[in-house]
């Protein structure tokens, strides 16, 4: 199979790349820079999605690909988000017309906007907040417009927070550190949500989206939900520490976070309090029923991998 991948140097894209190479696919990657090392046998196409002159190079990248995985994204630099996620996707879609068999789009549950409780499904209304979520959702709309016009088949995959040992986001490593130092406590009543998914799970889901005809022109959420107590308990077990039970009320902590966040040494922010008290869930039913998806690793295995990576970073 000929597979084209954007964002192949990123956290999720690189994990996908490893899997594609391991199973013997013919792989192309799109990169802005000629420098850097890629595994042997990969066809490297140099082009910048934000460059108006890139269309011929993008056409060559797309030409004859059985599947294109669009994993490119930038969650750090707000000034680049619209150019990359919206204009860049539009440009790549133009290049892909008549040249790509199936487009698989890596999206995000951020498309549904913030939810404090309840179950979020693929049919929930789109209400993105923030430049990353808004521009990624507009990218999804562009892909779906191509599908509606009959110009290609496509699948959207919307994972919740993705974790893995090579992730650049520090939130889980900070959580592990707080637990290890005895500084973590639960906030509010039991049953808050831990909406995470392993990078191995995302790669497995992307491959299913590419290979199952049922996935054509469908959108799938992906999450390995558990309670915050279960997730913290798995980290404690991986650290070899007893389970934590200390719990504090949410209202005064949220007020304190609003007044004191930003002070040196103060650990709480409103967003962190919100994350530790959130009770929403992202439904996995559709991808499990239609594509036969199953989590390739358990949350306990994922916690052990993350603790191992945290210890390596802490040396």
Rosetta blueprint (number, residue, H / E / L):
1 X L
2 X E
3 X E
4 X E
5 X E
6 X E
7 X L
8 X L
9 X L
10 X L
11 X H
12 X H
13 X H
14 X H
15 X H
16 X H
17 X H
18 X H
19 X H
20 X H
21 X H
22 X H
23 X L
24 X L
25 X L
26 X E
27 X E
28 X E
29 X E
30 X E
31 X E
32 X L
33 X L
34 X L
35 X L
36 X L
37 X L
38 X L
39 X L
40 X L
41 X L
42 X L
43 X E
44 X E
45 X E
46 X E
47 X L
48 X L
49 X L
50 X L
51 X L
52 X H
53 X H
54 X H
55 X H
56 X H
57 X H
58 X H
59 X H
60 X H
61 X H
62 X H
63 X L
64 X L
65 X E
66 X E
67 X E
68 X E
69 X E
70 X E
71 X L
72 X L
73 X L
74 X L
75 X L
76 X L
77 X L
78 X H
79 X H
80 X H
81 X H
82 X H
83 X H
84 X H
85 X H
86 X H
87 X H
88 X H
89 X H
90 X H
91 X H
92 X H
93 X H
94 X H
95 X H
96 X H
97 X L
98 X L
99 X L
100 X E
101 X E
102 X E
103 X E
104 X E
105 X E
106 X E
107 X L
108 X L
109 X H
110 X H
111 X H
112 X H
113 X L
114 X L
115 X L
116 X L
117 X E
118 X E
119 X E
120 X E
121 X L
122 X L
123 X L
124 X L
125 X L
126 X L
127 X L
128 X L
129 X L
130 X L
131 X H
132 X H
133 X H
134 X H
135 X H
136 X H
137 X H
138 X H
139 X H
140 X H
141 X H
142 X H
143 X H
144 X H
145 X H
146 X H
147 X H
148 X H
149 X L
150 X L
151 X L
152 X L
153 X E
154 X E
155 X E
156 X E
157 X E
158 X E
159 X E
160 X L
161 X E
162 X E
163 X E
164 X L
165 X L
166 X L
167 X L
168 X L
169 X L
170 X L
171 X H
172 X H
173 X H
174 X H
175 X H
176 X H
177 X H
178 X H
179 X H
180 X H
181 X L
182 X L
183 X L
184 X L
185 X L
186 X E
187 X E
188 X L
189 X L
190 X L
191 X L
192 X L
193 X E
194 X E
195 X L
196 X E
197 X E
198 X E
199 X H
200 X H
201 X H
202 X H
203 X H
204 X H
205 X H
206 X H
207 X H
208 X H
209 X H
210 X H
211 X H
212 X L
213 X H
214 X H
215 X H
216 X L
217 X L
218 X E
219 X E
220 X E
221 X E
222 X E
223 X L
224 X L
225 X L
226 X E
227 X E
228 X H
229 X H
230 X H
231 X H
232 X H
233 X H
234 X H
235 X H
236 X H
237 X H
238 X H
239 X H
240 X L
241 X L
242 X L
243 X L
244 X L
245 X L
246 X L
247 X E
248 X E
249 X L
250 X H
251 X H
252 X H
253 X H
254 X H
255 X H
256 X H
257 X H
258 X H
259 X H
260 X H
261 X L
262 X L
263 X L
264 X L
265 X L
266 X L
267 X L
268 X L
269 X L
270 X H
271 X H
272 X H
273 X H
274 X H
275 X H
276 X H
277 X H
278 X L
279 X E
280 X E
281 X E
282 X E
283 X L
284 X L
285 X H
286 X H
287 X H
288 X H
289 X H
290 X H
291 X H
292 X L
293 X L
294 X L
295 X L
296 X L
297 X L
298 X L
299 X H
300 X H
301 X H
302 X H
303 X H
304 X H
305 X H
306 X H
307 X H
308 X H
309 X H
310 X H
311 X H
312 X H
313 X H
314 X H
315 X L
